[in-house]
Amino acid sequence: MYTNPTYFPTVDNVKKAAKNLHGVASKTPLSKNNNLSKQFDASVFFKREDLQVVRSYKIRGAYNKMSFLSDVEKQRGIVCASAGNHAQGVALSCKLLQIKGTIFMPLPTPNQKIEQVKMFGENFIEVIIEGDTFDDAYNAAKVECDQKNKTFIHPFDDEKVIEGQATVGLEILEQINGNIDYVFVPIGGGGLSSGLSSIFKELSPKTKIIGVEPEGAPSMLTSINNNKNTILEKIDPFVDGAAVKKVGALNFEICKKNLYEVITVPEGKICQTILDLYNKDAIVVEPAGALSIAALDYFADDIKGKNIVCVVSGSNNDITRTAEIKERALLHANLKHYFIVKFPQRAGALKEFVVEILGPNDDITHFEYTKKNNRTNGAAVVGLELKSAKDLVPLIQRMKDNDFFGDYLNDKPDLFQFLV
């Protein structure tokens, strides 16, 4: 279905998509962020796709694609697979275009996104939860298409979807005064990055487009390094809006030619960015929405004095994930640490650990103790939050000197996931 390796979205087609989306997708603001502009001594702008009607840019590609369906295709209905944002765009498009749709979503999708899909699509859509990743949901959706002869609405590997997402780039160029030196854009399957980069290639070729992926799902970076579209065996699904095992065929061909660079950002760094945006700017973003902003630290020297645009791709975050987001941010900052602590089997051992081993600013955030048959000591899994990362080494030394140290769990991921 997607077999045209020489395809590149033209400015004319993207302008047609923009006209097609008039009254459906909002023309989102391009706003200067004063905090980051001051921090990096640059002019940092946010393209606020998190303020879109479905809280992400995905309505652009979904509606543009579905509006081109024939009457027969509309009558048969459509199918899509999505971790959330594409599903919402498809759901709203189904309602606006009066098309029946079946939407497959993976199990880790936040409940907030699932409920939003149902709200936008109303009685025009059915949601089916399938598999652990986007790719699992995608495979189930393709089976549904084949069995029932329905049209599949791909989230990124489709010409009309790419042209719809490319309208983000068109708007940025219309909204800013002066040259744009860098654009940071998140990458999942590559629909937004391939569309936006193509527009800039034509209209602002000196702008450097930086693609940003989560460290746990570097499908585009891996493919570009291998010079072929490569499927990853395993990914971390935490950044659900940008975690795919394989990018689109069209998207890969476009991005490898257009992108100045692709980098990855650790999930913990993304989480800290989410917290900073909320605490400093009262902006709520999902993990994928924070990707472009989280990348700025890695380009601090390059962007000084420059005009920078970060595409804030979405804000469909589930409040129930807040604890996990904070945990990952603390782990990344070296402020949250887990140990197996050996407690002597005598009265006062816990008090001794708290008073003599822990520093005055250390907090116990997790404690799970199981008394063993060993007469000498019993082990407990203890989580500690430190005020400063430099306190870790002295803490471990005090534990060892006083025979409390059993093991350090942060750098043992298999054991960490089993015990914590």
C-alpha positions as CSV (number, residue, x, y, z in Angstrom):
1,M,0.0,0.0,0.0
2,Y,2.9,2.4,0.8
3,T,5.3,1.6,-1.9
4,N,6.4,5.0,-3.3
5,P,10.0,5.5,-2.1
6,T,10.4,8.7,-4.2
7,Y,7.4,10.5,-2.6
8,F,8.0,13.9,-1.0
9,P,5.1,16.2,0.0
10,T,4.9,19.3,-2.1
11,V,4.2,22.7,-0.9
12,D,1.1,22.9,-3.1
13,N,-0.3,19.6,-1.6
14,V,0.3,20.8,1.9
15,K,-1.4,24.1,1.2
16,K,-4.4,22.1,-0.1
17,A,-4.3,20.1,3.1
18,A,-4.3,23.3,5.1
19,K,-7.4,24.5,3.2
20,N,-9.0,21.1,3.7
21,L,-8.4,21.4,7.5
22,H,-9.9,24.9,7.8
23,G,-12.5,24.9,10.5
24,V,-11.5,21.4,11.6
25,A,-7.9,21.8,13.0
26,S,-7.0,24.9,15.0
27,K,-4.2,27.2,13.9
28,T,-2.3,26.7,17.1
29,P,-0.2,29.5,18.7
30,L,3.5,29.9,18.3
31,S,4.5,31.4,21.6
32,K,7.8,32.5,23.1
33,N,8.8,30.8,26.3
34,N,10.5,33.3,28.5
35,N,12.0,30.9,31.0
36,L,13.8,28.8,28.4
37,S,14.8,31.8,26.3
38,K,16.5,33.2,29.4
39,Q,18.1,29.9,30.3
40,F,19.6,29.2,26.9
41,D,20.2,32.9,25.9
42,A,18.1,32.3,22.8
43,S,14.6,32.9,21.5
44,V,12.8,29.7,22.2
45,F,9.3,29.3,20.8
46,F,6.7,26.6,21.4
47,K,4.4,25.5,18.6
48,R,1.5,24.6,20.9
49,E,-0.1,21.6,19.2
50,D,-1.1,20.6,22.8
51,L,-3.8,23.2,22.4
52,Q,-5.3,21.5,19.3
53,V,-9.0,20.4,19.6
54,V,-7.9,16.8,20.3
55,R,-4.8,18.1,22.2
56,S,-2.4,16.9,19.6
57,Y,-1.5,17.5,15.9
58,K,-2.9,14.1,14.9
59,I,-6.3,15.5,13.8
60,R,-4.4,17.1,10.8
61,G,-3.3,13.9,9.2
62,A,-6.3,11.8,10.1
63,Y,-8.9,14.2,8.8
64,N,-6.9,15.0,5.7
65,K,-6.6,11.3,4.8
66,M,-10.2,10.4,5.6
67,S,-11.6,13.3,3.6
68,F,-10.1,11.8,0.5
69,L,-11.9,8.4,0.9
70,S,-14.3,7.4,-1.8
71,D,-18.0,7.0,-1.0
72,V,-17.6,3.2,-1.2
73,E,-14.6,3.3,1.3
74,K,-16.6,5.5,3.6
75,Q,-19.6,3.2,3.5
76,R,-17.4,0.1,4.4
77,G,-15.8,1.9,7.3
78,I,-12.3,2.4,8.5
79,V,-9.8,0.9,11.0
80,C,-6.8,2.4,12.8
81,A,-4.2,1.5,15.4
82,S,-3.0,4.0,17.9
83,A,-1.5,4.6,21.3
84,G,-3.9,7.4,21.8
85,N,-3.4,10.7,19.8
86,H,-4.0,9.3,16.3
87,A,-7.0,7.5,17.7
88,Q,-8.5,10.7,18.9
89,G,-7.9,12.4,15.5
90,V,-9.5,9.5,13.7
91,A,-12.4,9.4,16.2
92,L,-13.3,13.0,15.7
93,S,-12.9,12.7,11.9
94,C,-15.3,9.7,12.0
95,K,-17.9,11.9,13.7
96,L,-17.3,14.9,11.4
97,L,-17.4,12.8,8.2
98,Q,-20.1,10.4,9.4
99,I,-17.8,7.3,9.0
100,K,-17.9,4.2,11.2
101,G,-14.5,3.3,12.6
102,T,-12.9,0.5,14.7
103,I,-9.9,1.7,16.7
104,F,-7.3,-0.7,18.1
105,M,-5.3,0.6,21.1
106,P,-2.5,-1.2,23.1
107,L,-3.0,-2.0,26.7
108,P,-0.5,0.5,28.2
109,T,-2.5,3.4,26.7
110,P,-3.5,5.8,29.5
111,N,-7.2,5.5,30.4
112,Q,-7.5,9.2,29.8
113,K,-6.7,8.8,26.1
114,I,-9.1,5.9,25.8
115,E,-11.9,7.9,27.3
116,Q,-11.1,10.9,25.1
117,V,-11.3,8.7,22.0
118,K,-14.8,7.5,23.0
119,M,-15.9,11.0,23.7
120,F,-14.7,12.4,20.4
121,G,-16.0,9.5,18.3
122,E,-19.3,9.0,20.1
123,N,-21.4,6.3,18.5
124,F,-19.3,6.3,15.3
125,I,-16.4,4.4,16.7
126,E,-15.6,1.2,18.6
127,V,-12.5,0.9,20.7
128,I,-10.7,-2.5,21.0
129,I,-7.7,-2.9,23.4
130,E,-5.1,-5.2,21.9
131,G,-1.5,-6.1,22.8
132,D,1.3,-4.5,24.8
133,T,2.6,-2.1,22.1
134,F,1.5,0.0,19.2
135,D,2.8,-2.7,16.9
136,D,0.6,-5.4,18.5
137,A,-2.5,-3.1,18.0
138,Y,-1.3,-2.4,14.5
139,N,-1.2,-6.1,13.6
140,A,-4.6,-6.7,15.0
141,A,-6.0,-3.8,13.1
142,K,-4.5,-5.0,9.8
143,V,-6.2,-8.4,10.3
144,E,-9.5,-6.6,10.9
145,C,-9.0,-4.7,7.6
146,D,-8.3,-7.8,5.6
147,Q,-11.2,-9.8,7.0
148,K,-13.8,-7.1,6.6
149,N,-12.5,-5.2,3.6
150,K,-12.2,-1.9,5.5
151,T,-9.8,1.0,4.9
152,F,-6.8,1.3,7.2
153,I,-6.0,4.8,8.3
154,H,-2.2,4.7,9.0
155,P,-0.9,7.0,11.8
156,F,2.1,8.0,9.8
157,D,3.0,6.0,6.7
158,D,0.6,7.6,4.3
159,E,1.0,10.4,1.8
160,K,-2.2,12.3,2.8
161,V,-1.4,11.8,6.5
162,I,2.1,13.3,6.0
163,E,0.6,16.2,4.1
164,G,-1.8,16.9,6.9
165,Q,0.9,16.8,9.5
166,A,3.1,19.0,7.3
167,T,0.6,21.9,7.9
168,V,2.3,22.4,11.3
169,G,5.5,23.5,9.5
170,L,3.5,25.7,7.1
171,E,1.9,27.5,10.1
172,I,5.2,28.0,11.9
173,L,6.7,29.7,8.8
174,E,3.6,31.9,8.6
175,Q,3.7,32.9,12.3
176,I,7.3,33.8,13.0
177,N,9.1,37.0,12.2
178,G,12.6,36.4,10.9
179,N,14.7,33.3,10.3
180,I,14.3,30.1,12.2
181,D,17.7,28.5,13.0
182,Y,16.5,25.2,14.6
183,V,13.3,23.3,14.8
184,F,13.1,20.4,17.3
185,V,10.4,17.9,16.5
186,P,9.4,14.6,18.2
187,I,9.6,11.4,16.2
188,G,7.4,8.3,16.7
189,G,6.6,6.8,13.4
190,G,7.8,9.8,11.5
191,G,4.6,11.4,10.1
192,L,5.2,14.9,11.7
193,S,8.9,14.9,11.2
194,S,8.8,13.9,7.5
195,G,6.0,16.4,6.7
196,L,7.4,19.3,8.6
197,S,11.0,18.8,7.4
198,S,9.8,18.7,3.8
199,I,8.1,22.0,4.1
200,F,11.2,23.6,5.6
201,K,13.4,22.0,3.0
202,E,11.5,23.9,0.3
203,L,10.7,27.1,2.1
204,S,13.4,27.5,4.7
205,P,16.3,25.2,3.7
206,K,18.8,26.7,6.1
207,T,16.8,25.8,9.2
208,K,18.2,22.7,10.9
209,I,15.5,20.2,11.8
210,I,16.4,18.0,14.8
211,G,14.4,14.9,15.3
212,V,14.0,13.7,18.9
213,E,13.2,10.1,20.0
214,P,12.9,8.5,23.4
215,E,16.0,6.6,24.4
216,G,13.9,3.4,24.8
217,A,12.5,3.5,21.3
218,P,15.2,4.8,18.9
219,S,13.6,3.4,15.7
220,M,14.4,6.3,13.4
221,L,18.0,6.8,14.7
222,T,18.7,3.1,14.4
223,S,17.3,3.0,10.8
224,I,19.3,6.0,9.7
225,N,22.5,4.6,11.2
226,N,21.8,1.3,9.4
227,N,20.8,3.0,6.2
228,K,17.6,0.9,6.1
229,N,14.3,0.9,7.8
230,T,15.0,-1.4,10.8
231,I,12.6,-3.0,13.3
232,L,13.6,-2.9,16.9
233,E,13.2,-6.2,18.8
234,K,12.2,-4.4,22.1
235,I,11.2,-0.9,23.1
236,D,10.2,0.9,26.3
237,P,6.5,1.9,25.8
238,F,6.6,4.7,28.4
239,V,6.6,7.5,25.9
240,D,3.4,6.0,24.4
241,G,3.0,8.7,21.7
242,A,6.4,8.1,20.3
243,A,7.3,4.4,21.0
244,V,7.1,2.3,17.8
245,K,9.4,-0.6,16.8
246,K,9.5,0.5,13.2
247,V,9.1,3.9,11.5
248,G,7.1,4.3,8.3
249,A,8.7,3.4,5.0
250,L,7.8,6.8,3.4
251,N,8.8,8.6,6.6
252,F,12.2,6.9,6.8
253,E,13.1,7.9,3.2
254,I,12.1,11.5,3.8
255,C,13.6,11.9,7.2
256,K,17.0,10.4,6.3
257,K,17.3,13.1,3.6
258,N,15.8,16.1,5.4
259,L,16.7,15.8,9.1
260,Y,19.9,17.6,10.2
261,E,20.3,15.2,13.1
262,V,18.3,12.7,15.2
263,I,19.0,12.3,18.9
264,T,17.5,10.3,21.7
265,V,16.6,11.6,25.2
266,P,16.4,9.4,28.3
267,E,12.9,8.8,29.6
268,G,13.9,10.2,33.0
269,K,15.0,13.5,31.4
270,I,11.6,13.6,29.6
271,C,9.8,13.2,32.9
272,Q,11.8,16.0,34.5
273,T,10.9,18.2,31.6
274,I,7.2,17.4,32.1
275,L,7.5,18.4,35.8
276,D,9.4,21.6,34.9
277,L,6.9,22.7,32.3
278,Y,4.1,22.2,34.8
279,N,5.8,23.9,37.8
280,K,7.3,26.8,35.9
281,D,4.9,27.5,33.1
282,A,1.7,25.7,34.1
283,I,1.8,23.7,30.8
284,V,0.6,20.2,30.9
285,V,2.2,17.9,28.3
286,E,2.4,14.1,27.7
287,P,5.8,12.4,27.5
288,A,5.9,12.7,23.7
289,G,4.9,16.4,24.0
290,A,8.0,17.0,26.2
291,L,10.5,15.4,23.8
292,S,11.5,18.4,21.7
293,I,12.0,20.6,24.8
294,A,14.0,17.9,26.7
295,A,16.5,18.0,23.8
296,L,17.5,21.6,24.3
297,D,20.1,20.9,27.0
298,Y,22.1,18.8,24.5
299,F,22.3,21.8,22.1
300,A,22.9,24.6,24.7
301,D,26.1,25.8,22.9
302,D,24.7,25.6,19.4
303,I,21.4,27.4,20.0
304,K,22.8,30.4,21.9
305,G,21.6,33.6,20.3
306,K,19.4,31.7,17.8
307,N,15.7,31.4,17.0
308,I,14.4,28.0,18.1
309,V,11.1,26.3,17.7
310,C,10.0,23.3,19.7
311,V,6.9,21.4,18.5
312,V,4.9,20.6,21.6
313,S,3.1,17.7,20.1
314,G,0.4,16.8,22.6
315,S,-1.0,17.1,26.1
316,N,-3.0,13.9,26.6
317,N,-1.4,12.9,29.9
318,D,-3.1,10.7,32.5
319,I,-2.9,12.2,36.0
320,T,-2.5,8.6,37.4
321,R,0.9,8.5,35.8
322,T,2.2,11.4,37.9
323,A,3.9,9.2,40.5
324,E,5.7,7.2,37.9
325,I,6.8,10.4,36.1
326,K,8.2,11.8,39.3
327,E,9.9,8.5,40.1
328,R,11.6,8.4,36.7
329,A,12.7,12.0,37.0
330,L,14.3,11.4,40.4
331,L,16.1,8.2,39.2
332,H,17.4,10.1,36.2
333,A,18.7,12.9,38.4
334,N,20.5,10.4,40.7
335,L,18.3,11.5,43.6
336,K,16.2,8.3,44.1
337,H,18.1,5.1,45.0
338,Y,17.1,1.6,46.0
339,F,19.1,-0.8,48.2
340,I,18.9,-4.1,49.8
341,V,19.7,-3.3,53.4
342,K,20.9,-5.9,55.9
343,F,19.4,-5.1,59.3
344,P,20.9,-6.8,62.3
345,Q,18.4,-8.9,64.2
346,R,18.5,-6.8,67.4
347,A,16.5,-4.1,69.0
348,G,17.3,-0.6,67.8
349,A,18.8,-1.6,64.4
350,L,16.3,0.5,62.5
351,K,16.8,3.5,64.7
352,E,20.6,3.2,64.2
353,F,20.1,3.1,60.4
354,V,17.9,6.2,60.4
355,V,20.0,8.2,62.9
356,E,23.5,7.2,62.1
357,I,23.5,6.0,58.5
358,L,21.1,8.3,56.7
359,G,22.0,11.9,56.2
360,P,20.0,14.7,57.7
361,N,18.3,15.4,54.3
362,D,17.7,11.8,53.2
363,D,14.1,10.5,53.1
364,I,12.9,6.9,53.2
365,T,10.3,6.6,50.4
366,H,10.0,2.8,50.2
367,F,10.5,0.1,52.8
368,E,9.7,-3.5,52.4
369,Y,11.0,-5.8,55.1
370,T,10.8,-9.6,55.4
371,K,12.4,-11.3,58.4
372,K,14.3,-14.4,57.4
373,N,15.4,-17.4,59.4
374,N,18.9,-16.0,59.5
375,R,19.7,-15.2,63.2
376,T,22.2,-12.5,62.3
377,N,20.4,-10.2,60.0
378,G,17.3,-9.7,57.9
379,A,17.0,-8.0,54.5
380,A,14.8,-5.1,53.5
381,V,14.3,-3.3,50.2
382,V,14.7,0.4,51.0
383,G,14.1,3.4,48.7
384,L,15.8,6.6,49.6
385,E,15.4,10.1,48.1
386,L,18.4,12.4,48.5
387,K,18.6,16.1,48.3
388,S,21.9,16.0,46.3
389,A,23.4,13.4,44.0
390,K,26.8,13.9,45.7
391,D,25.4,12.4,48.9
392,L,25.2,8.9,47.4
393,V,28.8,7.8,47.7
394,P,29.2,8.8,51.4
395,L,25.8,7.1,52.1
396,I,27.0,3.8,50.6
397,Q,30.3,4.0,52.5
398,R,28.5,4.5,55.8
399,M,26.2,1.6,55.1
400,K,29.3,-0.6,54.3
401,D,31.3,0.6,57.3
402,N,28.4,-0.4,59.6
403,D,27.5,-3.7,57.9
404,F,24.1,-2.5,56.6
405,F,24.9,-2.7,52.9
406,G,23.4,-5.6,51.0
407,D,23.2,-4.5,47.4
408,Y,22.5,-1.4,45.2
409,L,19.5,-1.9,42.9
410,N,19.4,1.1,40.5
411,D,22.1,-0.4,38.2
412,K,20.5,-3.9,38.2
413,P,17.4,-3.4,36.1
414,D,16.2,-7.0,36.2
415,L,16.5,-7.3,40.0
416,F,15.1,-3.7,40.4
417,Q,11.9,-4.5,38.5
418,F,11.4,-7.8,40.4
419,L,11.9,-6.3,43.9
420,V,10.5,-2.7,43.5
